[in-house]
Amino acid sequence: MYLNIINNIRHESKRKNKKTDYLLEQEKNNLENESSQIPMIMLALFTIQSFMET
């Protein structure tokens, strides 16, 4: 019985770790996607500023 409880705890712990790893990977991907948009945003702002100065 105790062995079954220990195995259940281990299984649940592994499951939670996988979920956490997945969420961390997803957050990393989100940050990479956001940071890849920064150059385009900067270019757009520069272009708008150039038009406003002329």
Secondary structure, DSSP 8 states (H G I E B T S, - for coil): -HHHHHHHHHHHHHHHHHHHHHHHHHHHHHHHHHHHHHHHHHHHHHHHHHHHH-
